[in-house]
């Protein structure tokens, strides 16, 4: 049994008419939003605002971890792990900006 667009559409229409939900037109495409419409929808997010304490704790933890990595990288016995420590430092630097990005999406408290 092969399915075509018309057979699927008619089957869906029959199912919806039985449930009195109306008909379905699969040929209609969803409207494409512009960047401005998408950004205005993001501005309407009704999530809880970002907690400033969370942002401060996150920043404090990232700073402490970066200081620890800096200290460890200066030890002579860890010179062989310099590349790994440098990669870890870069990851933590990227992660430290996460609360600011979240605050831009949901707002700050």
N, C-alpha and C positions, 0 to 999 in steps of 0.2 A: 504494500500500500504506500503510495507516494502522497506526500502532503504538499499542497501548493498554498500560495498566499490567500487565494480566494477560498479554498476549502477550510483553511484555518480561521479566516475572518468570518465565514458563514457559521462555523461551529461555535465560535466565541459569541457571535450575535445571538444565536439560538439559546445558548446557555444564559446570556445576560437577559434576554427577553423573558425566559422562564422565571428568572429571579426579579424581573421588573426593574432592572438597573439601567436600561437603555442599551444602545448599540455601541460597538467598538469600531473605530476606523483606524486600521494599522498603517494606512498610507499617510496619515498626518504625521508630520515630524514635530518634535518638541521644539519650542522656540529657543533660539540660541541667545544667551545673555551676553551683553557687552561687558567690558571690563568695569565700567562705571556701575552697571547694575549689579554685578557680582560683588564689588566693593561695598555698595550700599546695603546689600544683603548681609555682608559680614558685619557691618556696623550695627545691625539689628539683633545681633546675638544676645540672648537674654540669659547668659550663664552668670554664675556668681563671679564677682570681681576677684582679681588676684590679691592675695593677702600679702601685704608689704613685709610682714614678719617672715613669711616663706622666702621672699626675695632676699631679705637680709641674711637669713640662715644659709641659703644656697650660696650666696656670694662669699660669706664667711668660710663655709666648708671648702669651696673651690680655691679660695686664697690660701687656706691652710694646707691643702693638698699640693698646690703649686709650690709653696714654700718648702714643703717636705721633699718634693721631687728635686727642687733646686739644691737643697742641702745634700741629698743623696748623690746627685750627679757630680758634686765637687769632691766626694770621697775618692781617694786613689784606687781603692779596691773595686769601685763601681765604674771605672773608666771603660771597661769592656762592655758595659750595658748602656753606654751613652746614647746610642741610637734608639733603643727601646724606651729609655726615659724621655728622650726628646719627642718621640711619637706620643707617648702618654701625656706629656705636657701640652702638646697640640690638641689632643682630644679633650682634655680638661678645659682648655681655653675656649674651645668651641662649645662645650657643655655649659660653661658659665654664662653664656648669652641666652640660654633657654628661657629663664623667667622673663627676660625683657621681651622676647618674641611672644610668649604667652600673654603677657600684659598688653601687648599691642592688639591681640585678638580679642581678649575678654575684658580688658580694662584693668585698672589698678584700684585697690581699696583705699 
